Amino acid sequence: MLSLMDLGAFITSLAAIVGPRHVLSEAGDLAPYQTAARYGGGRALAVVRPDSAEQVAAILRLCHLHKVRLVPQGANTGLVGASVPDGSGEQLVLSLSRLTGLFDLDMANRAVTVGAGWDLDRLNEKLAPHGLWFPIDISASPSVGGMISTNAGGSRVLRYGDARRNVLSLQVVLPDGRIAGDLKGLRKNSTGLDFKQLFIGTGGSFGIVTAAVLDLLPLPKQTVTALVVPRDLDAIGPIQALLDGQAGEFLSAFESMSGPALKAALHHRPQLRNPFGGPPPDETLLVELMSTTGADQLDLEALLLAVLEQGYESGLIADAIPGPPAELWALRHAISEGLRGLGRVIGLDISLARGKMSAFRAEATAWVRANHPGLLICGFGHRGDGGDHFNLVIPKELDADYPPDRVDGVRRGIYDLLVGRYDGSYSGEHGVGPVNLAHHQIHADPAQQALARLLQNHLDADGLLGRVRW
């Protein structure tokens, strides 16, 4: 750890790189950067806020000189604790929020080159007048760098894919301070290693993303939604198959919401209209179609209603409630906040093959009820792409009964079932951080872990970058 004298010199050197206003060391200034969106937090040595790749490079070189560990942070919306410092007080937080000077829209290439500090909402607001958008859909507004480092997904992966599919090029600062990569924005390049994929989804552990070229899509001209009540869990797969067959080119979201999850959302936000008029069904699907074709050429609402009618006539669908997209999505997006109102959430961001989801849900539910009967099971998620937030809630009256080691035991039990019997993933879209690193080390393929360690040890031999050591 730096001595007080060395710390003073280190802070002075940081200020020389970014300016004194952009080095934070007072407790009140540090607080927002030390607290995670969901789990944990710690104490930062300081916070530094560069505004260019060159400043990021200089900071990393300085950290190597002083052997100071560094945690990159974007919008700090992550849910696995990877964007905040640990409790040692020895880690420098590298805030990338000021990397917003670069915005170069290339209409001919239908792409935009942006700094890593741009957040998703502001980016799409800037693109909208040009009839374009970056189609990652997340209830928060993460930074471009954060989305790339976690391979963010969201509600429309089914149609548009995750960050990995929508990034064309990257500029990255390596742990030793070298600036690497390119911002060519090529969609085709078969000259060997795909450089950008080393950094997408690796949580900033191999290098710091400072800029990216993002693939863009035309804004939809029509969006229609409906809530669909399946006959039972076994009907969900056939309902999706029906939609795929009849409207697959337009199907943009196929979300699932359990009854307890919807009940929590409606209780927490009573201003939302209850479309059911009473208690929510055991399971509800949110179905969305989008098209870039105007309503004068394609009646998307009529298409959706026709497909749902087929499902009703075949006995797959018990009920269908069309409604305005904003209203139905507000119900879906209120779930996470509603669950927090019930107690402490054990968030489980999982994914598995779609055909295995109902069987997993049933077996996992039975396991929780047998081993932890007091926990509330409030699952919801991105059923269309195999993603599920099999979230559990510790009621407030049981909070003292679930210290961290017991919570970890709950996770371990679910993940053992998920990976061991269903070949699933314990991190569908949130990335790997301190919250799930131990489970990664247990369940990830040993050969893949060894390769990741080899790369990390080569790039960052002193272990100074990020919260994750592969």
C-alpha positions in Angstrom: 0.0 0.0 0.0 1.2 3.5 -0.7 2.6 5.5 2.2 1.0 8.9 3.0 3.9 10.6 1.3 3.7 8.3 -1.8 0.0 8.7 -1.9 0.3 12.5 -2.0 2.8 12.2 -4.9 0.5 9.8 -6.7 -2.5 12.1 -6.3 -0.4 15.0 -7.6 0.7 12.9 -10.6 -2.9 12.0 -11.4 -3.9 15.7 -11.2 -1.2 16.5 -13.6 -2.7 14.1 -16.1 -6.4 15.0 -15.8 -6.5 18.3 -13.9 -7.1 18.7 -10.1 -10.9 18.9 -10.5 -11.0 15.4 -11.9 -9.2 13.6 -9.1 -11.5 12.9 -6.1 -10.2 11.9 -2.7 -12.6 13.3 -0.2 -15.1 10.9 1.4 -18.2 12.7 0.3 -17.0 12.9 -3.3 -16.0 9.2 -3.3 -19.3 7.8 -2.0 -21.2 7.5 -5.4 -18.3 5.6 -6.9 -17.9 3.2 -4.1 -21.5 1.8 -3.9 -22.7 -0.9 -6.3 -26.1 -0.9 -8.0 -27.2 -4.1 -6.2 -24.5 -5.8 -4.2 -21.6 -4.6 -2.1 -19.2 -1.8 -2.4 -16.0 -0.8 -0.7 -13.5 2.0 -0.2 -11.6 3.7 -3.0 -8.1 5.0 -2.8 -9.3 7.8 -5.0 -11.3 8.4 -8.2 -9.8 9.7 -11.4 -11.9 10.9 -14.3 -10.0 11.1 -17.7 -11.5 12.5 -20.9 -9.4 10.7 -23.5 -7.6 7.5 -24.4 -4.3 9.2 -24.0 -5.2 10.2 -20.4 -6.3 6.6 -19.6 -3.0 5.3 -21.0 -1.0 7.8 -18.8 -3.0 6.7 -15.7 -2.4 3.0 -16.4 1.3 3.7 -16.8 1.3 5.6 -13.5 -0.5 2.8 -11.7 2.1 0.3 -12.9 4.9 2.5 -11.7 3.4 2.7 -8.2 1.8 -0.8 -8.2 -1.7 0.6 -7.6 -4.6 -1.6 -8.4 -7.3 -0.1 -10.6 -11.1 -0.7 -11.1 -12.7 0.7 -14.3 -16.1 2.1 -13.9 -18.7 3.2 -16.5 -22.2 4.2 -15.4 -21.9 1.8 -12.4 -25.2 0.0 -13.2 -23.6 -3.5 -13.1 -25.2 -6.1 -10.8 -22.2 -8.4 -10.0 -20.0 -5.9 -8.0 -17.3 -5.6 -10.7 -17.4 -1.8 -11.1 -16.7 -0.8 -7.4 -13.6 -1.2 -5.3 -13.1 -3.8 -2.6 -12.9 -2.9 1.1 -9.1 -2.5 1.2 -9.0 1.2 0.3 -6.1 0.5 -2.0 -7.9 0.5 -5.4 -8.1 3.5 -7.7 -11.5 3.9 -9.4 -11.1 4.8 -13.1 -14.3 6.6 -14.0 -14.8 6.6 -17.8 -17.9 8.9 -17.6 -16.1 11.8 -19.3 -15.1 9.8 -22.4 -17.9 11.4 -24.4 -16.1 13.8 -26.7 -16.1 11.4 -29.6 -19.3 11.0 -31.6 -18.9 10.4 -35.3 -22.0 9.2 -37.1 -21.4 7.5 -40.5 -24.7 7.3 -42.3 -23.3 5.4 -45.3 -21.8 2.7 -43.0 -24.9 2.9 -40.7 -22.5 3.0 -37.8 -21.4 5.4 -35.1 -18.0 5.9 -33.5 -18.3 6.9 -29.8 -16.4 7.3 -26.6 -16.9 4.7 -24.0 -18.6 7.2 -21.6 -21.7 7.7 -23.7 -24.7 6.2 -21.9 -27.4 4.2 -23.7 -30.3 6.6 -23.3 -28.3 9.6 -24.4 -26.8 7.7 -27.3 -30.2 6.7 -28.7 -31.6 10.2 -28.1 -28.8 11.5 -30.3 -29.4 8.9 -33.0 -33.2 9.2 -33.1 -33.4 12.3 -35.3 -31.4 10.3 -37.9 -33.9 7.4 -37.8 -31.4 5.1 -36.2 -30.8 3.3 -32.8 -28.5 1.0 -31.0 -30.8 -1.9 -30.2 -29.6 -3.1 -26.9 -32.6 -2.8 -24.5 -31.9 -2.7 -20.8 -34.0 -1.2 -18.0 -30.9 0.8 -16.8 -28.8 3.2 -18.9 -25.3 1.7 -18.9 -22.3 3.2 -20.6 -21.0 2.0 -24.0 -17.9 0.8 -22.3 -19.9 -1.0 -19.6 -22.2 -2.7 -22.1 -19.1 -3.9 -24.1 -17.2 -5.1 -21.0 -20.2 -7.2 -19.8 -21.5 -8.2 -23.2 -24.9 -6.7 -22.2 -28.0 -8.3 -23.6 -31.5 -7.2 -22.4 -35.0 -7.7 -23.6 -34.5 -7.8 -27.3 -31.5 -10.2 -27.7 -34.0 -12.5 -29.5 -34.2 -10.1 -32.4 -31.1 -8.0 -32.3 -28.5 -9.9 -30.3 -26.2 -8.8 -27.5 -23.3 -6.3 -27.5 -21.0 -8.9 -29.0 -23.2 -9.0 -32.2 -23.5 -5.2 -32.4 -19.9 -4.0 -32.0 -17.8 -3.5 -35.1 -14.5 -2.2 -33.7 -12.8 -1.2 -30.5 -10.1 1.0 -29.2 -8.6 -0.3 -26.0 -5.9 0.7 -23.5 -3.9 -2.3 -22.4 -2.8 -2.8 -18.8 0.7 -1.5 -19.6 -0.7 1.7 -21.1 -0.5 0.9 -24.8 -3.4 2.0 -27.0 -4.5 -0.8 -29.2 -7.2 -1.7 -31.7 -8.7 0.2 -34.5 -11.9 2.1 -35.2 -12.4 1.1 -38.9 -15.9 -0.2 -38.5 -15.6 -3.1 -40.8 -18.3 -5.7 -40.9 -16.1 -8.3 -42.7 -12.5 -9.0 -41.7 -11.0 -12.4 -41.9 -7.4 -11.6 -41.2 -7.1 -13.8 -38.1 -7.8 -13.1 -34.5 -11.0 -11.0 -33.9 -9.3 -8.5 -31.6 -12.5 -7.0 -30.2 -13.8 -10.3 -28.9 -10.9 -10.5 -26.4 -12.4 -7.5 -24.6 -16.2 -7.9 -25.0 -17.6 -9.7 -22.0 -14.3 -9.9 -20.0 -15.2 -7.2 -17.6 -12.2 -4.9 -18.3 -9.8 -7.5 -17.1 -7.7 -7.6 -20.3 -7.9 -3.8 -21.1 -10.0 -0.7 -20.9 -12.4 0.1 -23.7 -12.1 3.8 -24.5 -14.0 4.0 -27.8 -16.1 1.7 -30.1 -17.7 1.6 -33.5 -21.3 0.4 -33.0 -23.5 -1.1 -35.7 -26.8 0.7 -35.9 -30.3 -0.2 -37.2 -33.2 1.7 -38.6 -35.8 2.8 -35.9 -38.9 0.7 -36.0 -42.0 2.4 -37.5 -44.4 0.0 -35.8 -44.3 -1.7 -32.4 -47.2 -3.8 -31.0 -47.4 -5.7 -27.8 -49.7 -8.1 -25.9 -49.7 -10.0 -22.6 -50.3 -13.7 -23.2 -51.4 -16.2 -20.6 -50.2 -19.7 -21.6 -52.3 -22.7 -20.8 -49.4 -24.0 -18.6 -45.6 -23.9 -18.6 -45.4 -26.6 -21.2 -47.3 -24.4 -23.6 -44.7 -21.6 -23.6 -42.4 -23.4 -26.1 -45.1 -24.1 -28.6 -46.4 -20.5 -28.3 -43.0 -19.2 -29.2 -42.8 -21.7 -32.1 -46.1 -20.5 -33.4 -44.9 -16.9 -33.3 -41.6 -17.8 -34.9 -43.5 -19.6 -37.7 -46.1 -16.9 -38.4 -44.3 -13.7 -37.5 -40.7 -14.6 -36.8 -39.1 -11.8 -38.8 -41.0 -9.3 -36.6 -40.7 -11.0 -33.2 -38.5 -8.7 -31.1 -39.3 -9.7 -27.5 -40.7 -12.8 -25.8 -40.6 -12.1 -22.0 -41.9 -14.2 -19.2 -43.2 -13.0 -15.8 -44.3 -15.2 -12.9 -47.3 -14.4 -10.9 -45.4 -13.4 -7.8 -43.1 -11.1 -9.8 -46.1 -9.3 -11.4 -47.9 -9.1 -8.0 -44.8 -7.4 -6.5 -44.6 -4.9 -9.4 -48.3 -4.0 -9.1 -48.1 -3.6 -5.4 -45.0 -1.5 -5.5 -46.3 0.8 -8.3 -50.1 1.0 -7.7 -50.4 3.7 -10.4 -49.8 1.0 -13.0 -53.0 -0.4 -14.6 -53.6 -4.0 -13.6 -54.6 -5.6 -16.9 -55.9 -8.7 -15.2 -58.5 -7.0 -13.0 -57.4 -9.3 -10.1 -54.4 -11.4 -9.1 -52.0 -12.1 -11.9 -51.9 -15.5 -13.5 -49.2 -18.0 -12.5 -47.2 -17.1 -15.7 -47.6 -14.3 -18.2 -45.7 -13.6 -21.5 -45.0 -10.2 -22.9 -44.9 -10.5 -26.7 -43.6 -7.7 -28.9 -43.5 -7.4 -32.7 -41.5 -4.6 -34.4 -41.2 -3.6 -38.1 -39.5 -0.9 -40.1 -42.4 -1.1 -42.6 -45.1 1.5 -42.1 -48.7 0.7 -41.1 -49.9 1.7 -44.6 -48.1 -1.3 -46.0 -48.3 -3.8 -43.1 -50.9 -4.0 -40.4 -48.6 -5.4 -37.6 -51.3 -5.3 -35.0 -53.7 -7.4 -37.1 -50.8 -9.9 -37.7 -50.2 -10.3 -34.0 -53.9 -10.7 -33.2 -54.2 -13.4 -35.9 -51.3 -15.4 -34.5 -52.7 -15.1 -31.0 -56.1 -16.2 -32.2 -54.4 -19.4 -33.6 -52.8 -20.0 -30.2 -56.2 -19.6 -28.5 -58.0 -21.9 -30.8 -55.3 -24.6 -30.5 -55.6 -24.5 -26.7 -52.1 -23.1 -26.1 -53.2 -19.7 -25.0 -55.7 -19.2 -22.1 -55.9 -15.4 -22.6 -54.4 -12.6 -24.5 -54.5 -8.9 -23.6 -53.2 -6.5 -26.3 -52.1 -3.1 -25.0 -49.9 0.0 -25.6 -46.2 -1.0 -25.6 -45.2 1.7 -23.1 -47.9 0.5 -20.6 -47.0 -3.2 -20.9 -43.3 -2.6 -20.7 -43.7 -0.4 -17.6 -45.3 -3.4 -15.9 -42.3 -5.6 -16.9 -39.7 -3.0 -15.9 -41.4 -2.4 -12.5 -40.6 -6.0 -11.4 -37.0 -5.5 -10.1 -38.0 -2.5 -8.1 -41.1 -4.3 -6.8 -39.0 -7.3 -5.6 -36.7 -5.0 -3.7 -39.7 -3.7 -1.9 -40.5 -7.2 -0.6 -37.0 -7.8 0.9 -33.4 -8.7 0.0 -33.1 -10.1 -3.5 -30.9 -13.0 -4.4 -30.5 -12.2 -8.1 -29.8 -15.2 -10.3 -29.0 -14.2 -13.9 -29.1 -17.5 -15.7 -29.5 -18.9 -19.2 -30.1 -22.3 -20.8 -31.4 -23.9 -23.9 -35.0 -22.8 -24.4 -36.3 -26.3 -24.6 -35.0 -27.0 -21.1 -36.4 -23.9 -19.3 -39.7 -25.2 -18.1 -38.1 -28.4 -16.7 -35.4 -26.4 -15.0 -37.9 -23.9 -13.5 -40.0 -26.8 -12.1 -37.0 -28.6 -10.6 -35.4 -25.4 -9.2 -38.7 -24.4 -7.6 -39.0 -27.8 -5.9 -35.4 -27.5 -4.7 -36.0 -24.1 -3.1 -39.3 -25.1 -1.5 -37.6 -28.2 0.0 -34.4 -26.5 1.2 -35.4 -22.9 1.8 -39.2 -22.8 2.2 -39.3 -19.2 3.5 -37.8 -17.7 0.3 -40.2 -16.1 -2.3 -39.7 -17.4 -5.9 -40.2 -14.5 -8.2 -38.8 -15.5 -11.6 -39.0 -13.4 -14.8 -36.8 -12.9 -17.8 -36.0 -13.1 -21.4 -37.7 -16.4 -22.2 -37.3 -16.0 -26.0 -33.5 -16.2 -25.9 -33.2 -18.7 -23.0 -32.5 -16.0 -20.3 -34.1 -16.1 -16.9 -33.9 -14.1 -13.8 -34.8 -16.8 -11.4 -34.8 -14.3 -8.6 -35.5 -15.2 -5.0 -36.5 -12.8 -2.3 -35.6 -13.1 1.4 -38.7 -11.6 3.2 -37.8 -8.8 5.7 -38.7 -10.9 8.7 -36.2 -13.6 7.6 -33.4 -11.3 6.7 -31.3 -12.2 9.8 -31.6 -15.9 8.9 -29.7 -15.4 5.7 -26.1 -14.2 6.3 -23.8 -14.0 3.2 -22.6 -17.6 3.5 -26.1 -19.0 3.5 -27.0 -16.8 0.5 -24.0 -18.2 -1.3 -25.2 -21.7 -0.4 -28.5 -20.9 -2.1 -26.7 -19.7 -5.2 -24.5 -22.8 -5.2 -27.5 -25.1 -5.0 -29.2 -23.5 -8.0 -26.0 -23.3 -10.0 -25.1 -26.9 -9.4 -28.5 -27.9 -10.7 -28.4 -25.4 -13.6 -24.9 -26.4 -14.8 -24.8 -30.0 -13.8 -28.2 -31.2 -15.1 -29.2 -28.5 -17.6 -25.9 -27.3 -19.2 -26.8 -23.7 -18.4 -24.9 -20.6 -17.6 -24.7 -18.9 -14.2 -24.3 -15.4 -15.9 -26.5 -14.9 -18.9 -25.9 -11.2 -19.3 -24.5 -9.6 -16.1 -20.9 -10.6 -16.6 -18.5 -12.1 -14.0 -17.6 -10.2 -10.9 -17.0 -10.7 -7.2 -20.6 -11.8 -6.7 -20.2 -14.9 -8.9 -16.5 -15.4 -9.4 -16.3 -18.3 -7.1 -19.1 -20.1 -9.0 -17.3 -19.3 -12.3 -14.2 -21.0 -10.9 -16.2 -24.1 -10.0 -18.3 -24.4 -13.1 -16.4 -22.9 -16.0 -14.5 -25.3 -18.3 -11.0 -25.8 -16.9 -9.3 -25.4 -20.3 -11.1 -22.1 -20.9 -10.1 -20.8 -17.5 -6.5 -21.8 -18.1 -6.5 -19.9 -21.4 -8.1 -16.9 -19.8 -5.4 -16.9 -17.0 -2.7 -17.3 -19.6 -3.8 -14.2 -21.5 -4.4 -12.2 -18.3 -1.1 -13.0 -16.8 0.6 -12.0 -20.1 -1.2 -8.7 -20.4 -1.3 -7.9 -16.6 1.4 -9.8 -14.9 1.1 -7.6 -11.7 -2.6 -8.1 -11.4 -3.4 -4.4 -11.2 -6.4 -4.2 -13.5 -10.1 -5.0 -12.6 -11.7 -7.0 -9.9 -11.6 -10.4 -11.6 -8.5 -12.7 -11.8 -9.4 -15.5 -14.1 
